[in-house]
Amino acid sequence: LLHILWQRCRDRRTTRWSQPADDLVALGKAVRDCYSRQGNREATLLMDLDLVKNDFTHLQALKEQYAALPLCTEVYLRLLDTDTTEAQKVAWCEEAISRYPRYARIGEVKNRLNDLRRPLVSWVGGDVYYPGKHYDWRLSMKNATEVTMTVYRIQKEFNDEDIERSKLSVSEYLRRNGTQVQEIHHSIAPSASLTTIEDTLDWQAPAPGLYAVLYSATTSEKEAQKKTSGNLYRIFHVTRLKTLTRVFAQNALEVIVVDAESGHPVKDATVELYEVQNTSNQRLRTVSSQTDAEGRVRCTLKSRRMDLRVFKGDDTYLPES
């Protein structure tokens, strides 16, 4: 009851991570001393956790002082929220699991350990690629033994909200709404746990189109396999086309379509302009013209909010509006 009253007083005056006001500290210490005189070490520990600053030195002292109590697991959980190295946090997790395997909340420590050992991957790539050309995809990995890159051809762009509404995982969403064209498995040399590894992957762009790449990392560690990273994706275009635009008179726009690699003009490409409605955000096509031998099209701008689409055959280019 004393602890409940103390917590209510504290919560009305301070947040969990700030230092309580002097009068609250005095009240808290009085409650703690009462528990200590009664020999109630569990309650004393809980009060110490409420009163102590959230830093390594104070929490480490509590960890040693109450090491005999399974409730000391709560000290370890608080330590895991301090600003220290991942290696130190792993050591704390392993120590707590070894000391207090039957504590009610030891599962939370195991979850934190698995999160620390979770295989992670980040990928640096472009938004537009040229078909058939080789590129270096830069990978940054941790706790991983293999990275899988799966490329799907898709019909239209999507975002996280679309996936959430579908109630599907990203991988299942792509399987249902796209066609897999590539699957690349990139093995990684063994390295120390928690060490970030930088690597490059040689990748050849497929035929022109709209694509999404799904990338994930796996690990050989048994427990952490359940925490394999996934559902990371990125959408990109593959196209030979590139546009240059300029306004050469009031409301007059010139679009030049060229080959993205050679710079040569592209004849007979279709240039479409869409007016974006201010109220509904709907797109209304206002221009559809073919490029001449110099890859040029001239048209009139009817709105400040215009989208541009260029295509030739199965090759489509959608520059940022």
C-alpha positions as CSV (number, residue, x, y, z in Angstrom):
1,L,0.0,0.0,0.0
2,L,2.8,2.4,0.8
3,H,4.4,1.7,-2.6
4,I,1.2,2.3,-4.4
5,L,0.7,5.7,-2.6
6,W,4.3,6.7,-3.3
7,Q,3.9,5.8,-7.0
8,R,0.7,7.9,-7.3
9,C,2.4,10.9,-5.7
10,R,5.4,10.4,-8.0
11,D,3.4,10.1,-11.1
12,R,1.5,13.2,-10.4
13,R,4.7,15.2,-10.1
14,T,7.2,13.7,-12.5
15,T,7.8,11.4,-15.4
16,R,9.4,8.0,-15.1
17,W,12.9,9.1,-16.3
18,S,13.2,12.5,-14.6
19,Q,14.5,13.1,-11.1
20,P,11.6,13.6,-8.6
21,A,11.3,16.8,-6.7
22,D,13.0,17.1,-3.3
23,D,9.8,16.6,-1.3
24,L,9.0,13.4,-3.3
25,V,12.5,12.1,-2.8
26,A,12.2,12.6,0.9
27,L,8.8,10.8,0.9
28,G,10.3,8.0,-1.2
29,K,13.3,7.5,1.0
30,A,10.9,7.4,4.0
31,V,8.9,4.6,2.4
32,R,12.1,2.8,1.4
33,D,13.5,3.0,5.0
34,C,10.2,1.6,6.3
35,Y,10.5,-1.4,4.0
36,S,14.2,-1.8,5.0
37,R,13.4,-1.8,8.7
38,Q,10.8,-4.5,8.0
39,G,13.4,-6.6,6.2
40,N,11.4,-6.6,3.0
41,R,14.2,-6.6,0.5
42,E,11.9,-7.0,-2.6
43,A,10.0,-3.9,-1.7
44,T,13.2,-2.0,-0.8
45,L,14.6,-2.9,-4.3
46,L,11.5,-1.6,-6.0
47,M,11.7,1.6,-4.1
48,D,15.4,1.9,-5.0
49,L,14.5,1.5,-8.6
50,D,12.0,4.3,-8.3
51,L,14.4,6.6,-6.6
52,V,17.7,5.9,-8.4
53,K,18.9,7.8,-11.5
54,N,18.7,5.8,-14.7
55,D,22.5,5.5,-15.2
56,F,25.0,2.7,-15.2
57,T,26.8,3.5,-11.9
58,H,23.7,3.6,-9.7
59,L,22.0,0.6,-11.4
60,Q,25.2,-1.4,-11.3
61,A,25.4,-0.9,-7.6
62,L,21.8,-2.1,-7.2
63,K,22.6,-5.2,-9.4
64,E,25.4,-6.2,-7.0
65,Q,23.5,-5.3,-3.8
66,Y,20.4,-7.4,-4.7
67,A,22.0,-10.1,-6.8
68,A,20.5,-12.8,-4.5
69,L,17.0,-11.8,-5.4
70,P,15.3,-13.0,-8.6
71,L,13.5,-9.6,-8.6
72,C,17.0,-8.2,-9.5
73,T,16.0,-9.0,-13.1
74,E,14.2,-5.7,-13.0
75,V,17.5,-4.0,-12.5
76,Y,18.9,-5.7,-15.6
77,L,15.9,-4.6,-17.6
78,R,16.5,-1.0,-16.5
79,L,20.2,-1.4,-17.4
80,L,19.2,-2.4,-20.9
81,D,17.6,1.0,-21.3
82,T,20.8,2.9,-20.5
83,D,23.2,4.4,-23.1
84,T,25.9,1.8,-23.5
85,T,27.3,-0.7,-26.0
86,E,25.3,-3.5,-27.5
87,A,28.0,-5.9,-26.4
88,Q,27.5,-4.8,-22.7
89,K,23.7,-5.3,-23.1
90,V,24.2,-8.8,-24.5
91,A,26.4,-9.6,-21.5
92,W,23.8,-8.3,-19.1
93,C,21.0,-10.4,-20.8
94,E,23.1,-13.6,-20.6
95,E,23.9,-12.9,-17.0
96,A,20.3,-12.3,-16.0
97,I,19.1,-15.4,-17.9
98,S,21.8,-17.5,-16.2
99,R,21.1,-16.2,-12.7
100,Y,17.3,-16.0,-12.7
101,P,15.9,-18.5,-15.2
102,R,12.6,-18.9,-13.4
103,Y,11.8,-15.3,-12.8
104,A,8.3,-14.4,-14.1
105,R,9.6,-11.7,-16.5
106,I,12.8,-13.4,-17.7
107,G,11.1,-13.9,-21.0
108,E,11.3,-10.1,-21.5
109,V,15.1,-10.4,-21.1
110,K,15.2,-13.2,-23.6
111,N,13.3,-11.1,-26.1
112,R,15.7,-8.2,-25.6
113,L,18.6,-10.5,-26.2
114,N,17.0,-11.9,-29.4
115,D,16.4,-8.3,-30.5
116,L,20.1,-7.5,-30.0
117,R,21.1,-10.6,-32.0
118,R,18.5,-10.0,-34.7
119,P,20.1,-10.1,-38.2
120,L,19.9,-6.6,-39.7
121,V,20.5,-5.4,-43.2
122,S,20.3,-2.0,-44.8
123,W,20.5,-1.4,-48.6
124,V,21.7,1.6,-50.5
125,G,20.5,1.7,-54.1
126,G,19.0,4.0,-56.6
127,D,15.4,4.8,-57.7
128,V,16.1,4.6,-61.5
129,Y,18.2,2.1,-63.4
130,Y,19.2,1.4,-67.0
131,P,18.1,-2.0,-68.3
132,G,20.9,-4.6,-68.7
133,K,23.5,-2.4,-66.9
134,H,25.5,-3.7,-63.9
135,Y,25.3,-1.8,-60.6
136,D,26.9,-2.2,-57.2
137,W,24.3,-2.5,-54.5
138,R,25.8,-1.4,-51.2
139,L,24.8,-3.6,-48.2
140,S,25.3,-2.9,-44.5
141,M,24.7,-6.0,-42.3
142,K,24.9,-7.1,-38.7
143,N,24.5,-10.5,-37.1
144,A,23.8,-11.9,-40.6
145,T,25.1,-14.9,-42.5
146,E,23.1,-14.4,-45.7
147,V,21.1,-11.6,-47.4
148,T,18.3,-12.4,-49.8
149,M,17.2,-9.9,-52.4
150,T,14.0,-10.8,-54.3
151,V,12.9,-8.5,-57.2
152,Y,9.3,-8.4,-58.3
153,R,7.9,-6.7,-61.4
154,I,4.8,-4.7,-60.3
155,Q,2.0,-2.9,-62.2
156,K,1.7,0.1,-59.9
157,E,3.4,1.7,-56.9
158,F,2.2,0.9,-53.4
159,N,3.0,2.1,-49.9
160,D,2.8,0.8,-46.3
161,E,-0.8,1.9,-46.0
162,D,-1.8,-0.3,-49.0
163,I,-0.1,-3.3,-47.4
164,E,-1.7,-2.6,-44.1
165,R,-5.2,-2.4,-45.7
166,S,-4.5,-5.7,-47.5
167,K,-3.7,-7.4,-44.1
168,L,-0.9,-9.3,-45.8
169,S,2.8,-9.4,-45.1
170,V,5.0,-7.5,-47.6
171,S,6.3,-10.7,-49.1
172,E,2.8,-12.1,-49.5
173,Y,1.6,-8.8,-51.0
174,L,4.3,-8.9,-53.6
175,R,3.7,-12.5,-54.4
176,R,0.1,-11.7,-55.1
177,N,0.5,-8.4,-56.9
178,G,3.8,-8.9,-58.7
179,T,5.9,-11.3,-60.7
180,Q,9.2,-12.5,-59.3
181,V,12.0,-11.9,-61.8
182,Q,15.1,-12.3,-59.6
183,E,16.2,-13.9,-56.4
184,I,19.7,-13.3,-55.2
185,H,21.3,-15.0,-52.2
186,H,24.4,-13.2,-50.9
187,S,26.5,-15.1,-48.4
188,I,28.5,-13.3,-45.8
189,A,31.8,-14.4,-44.3
190,P,31.5,-15.2,-40.5
191,S,32.2,-12.2,-38.3
192,A,32.0,-11.3,-34.7
193,S,28.5,-10.8,-33.2
194,L,27.2,-7.3,-33.3
195,T,29.8,-6.2,-35.8
196,T,28.5,-4.2,-38.8
197,I,29.8,-5.5,-42.1
198,E,29.9,-3.4,-45.3
199,D,29.7,-5.2,-48.6
200,T,28.7,-4.7,-52.2
201,L,26.5,-6.9,-54.5
202,D,26.9,-6.9,-58.2
203,W,23.4,-6.6,-59.7
204,Q,22.2,-6.4,-63.3
205,A,19.1,-4.4,-64.0
206,P,16.2,-6.3,-65.7
207,A,14.0,-5.2,-68.6
208,P,12.3,-1.8,-68.5
209,G,9.4,-1.7,-66.0
210,L,8.4,-0.9,-62.4
211,Y,9.9,-3.1,-59.7
212,A,10.0,-3.7,-56.0
213,V,12.9,-5.3,-54.2
214,L,12.3,-7.2,-51.0
215,Y,15.4,-7.7,-48.9
216,S,16.0,-9.7,-45.7
217,A,18.9,-11.1,-43.6
218,T,19.1,-14.4,-41.9
219,T,21.4,-15.8,-39.2
220,S,22.7,-19.1,-38.1
221,E,22.0,-18.4,-34.5
222,K,19.1,-20.7,-33.5
223,E,17.1,-18.3,-31.2
224,A,17.6,-15.2,-33.3
225,Q,16.3,-17.0,-36.4
226,K,12.8,-16.3,-35.1
227,K,13.7,-12.6,-35.3
228,T,14.9,-12.7,-38.9
229,S,14.6,-9.2,-40.4
230,G,12.1,-9.0,-43.3
231,N,9.4,-6.9,-44.8
232,L,12.0,-4.4,-46.0
233,Y,11.3,-3.2,-49.5
234,R,11.9,-0.5,-52.0
235,I,10.3,0.5,-55.3
236,F,12.4,1.5,-58.4
237,H,12.1,2.0,-62.1
238,V,14.1,0.5,-64.9
239,T,14.1,2.6,-68.0
240,R,16.2,3.8,-71.0
241,L,14.4,7.2,-71.0
242,K,15.3,10.5,-69.4
243,T,13.7,13.9,-69.8
244,L,15.0,17.4,-69.8
245,T,12.4,20.2,-69.4
246,R,12.4,23.9,-69.7
247,V,9.9,26.7,-69.7
248,F,10.7,28.9,-72.7
249,A,7.8,31.3,-72.6
250,Q,4.8,32.0,-70.3
251,N,3.0,28.7,-69.7
252,A,5.0,27.1,-72.5
253,L,6.9,23.9,-71.7
254,E,9.5,22.0,-73.8
255,V,10.2,18.4,-73.0
256,I,13.2,16.7,-74.5
257,V,13.4,12.9,-74.3
258,V,16.9,11.3,-74.5
259,D,18.5,7.9,-73.9
260,A,19.7,7.9,-70.3
261,E,23.1,6.4,-71.2
262,S,24.0,7.8,-74.6
263,G,22.2,11.1,-74.4
264,H,20.8,10.6,-77.9
265,P,17.3,12.0,-78.6
266,V,14.5,9.5,-78.6
267,K,12.1,9.8,-81.5
268,D,8.4,8.9,-81.3
269,A,8.2,8.7,-77.6
270,T,4.9,9.7,-76.1
271,V,4.8,12.6,-73.7
272,E,1.8,13.0,-71.5
273,L,1.0,15.9,-69.2
274,Y,-1.6,15.5,-66.4
275,E,-3.2,18.3,-64.5
276,V,-3.6,17.5,-60.8
277,Q,-7.0,18.8,-59.5
278,N,-6.5,20.9,-56.4
279,T,-9.6,19.6,-54.6
280,S,-9.7,15.9,-55.4
281,N,-6.0,15.3,-56.3
282,Q,-7.3,13.4,-59.4
283,R,-5.1,13.6,-62.5
284,L,-6.6,14.8,-65.8
285,R,-4.6,14.3,-69.0
286,T,-4.2,17.5,-70.9
287,V,-1.4,16.7,-73.4
288,S,-0.4,13.6,-75.3
289,S,2.2,14.2,-78.0
290,Q,5.0,12.4,-79.9
291,T,8.6,13.5,-79.8
292,D,10.2,14.7,-83.1
293,A,13.5,13.5,-84.5
294,E,15.3,15.7,-81.9
295,G,13.3,14.1,-79.1
296,R,11.3,17.4,-78.5
297,V,7.7,18.2,-77.6
298,R,6.4,21.6,-76.9
299,C,3.1,22.1,-75.0
300,T,1.1,24.6,-73.0
301,L,1.0,24.4,-69.2
302,K,-2.6,24.8,-68.0
303,S,-1.8,24.4,-64.3
304,R,1.0,24.8,-61.8
305,R,0.3,21.3,-60.6
306,M,1.2,19.0,-63.5
307,D,2.5,15.4,-63.7
308,L,4.7,14.2,-66.6
309,R,4.7,10.7,-68.0
310,V,6.9,9.5,-70.9
311,F,6.8,6.1,-72.6
312,K,7.8,4.3,-75.7
313,G,6.7,0.7,-76.2
314,D,7.0,-1.0,-72.8
315,D,9.4,1.5,-71.5
316,T,7.8,4.1,-69.2
317,Y,9.5,7.0,-67.3
318,L,7.8,8.9,-64.5
319,P,10.0,11.8,-63.4
320,E,9.3,13.4,-60.1
321,S,6.6,16.1,-60.5
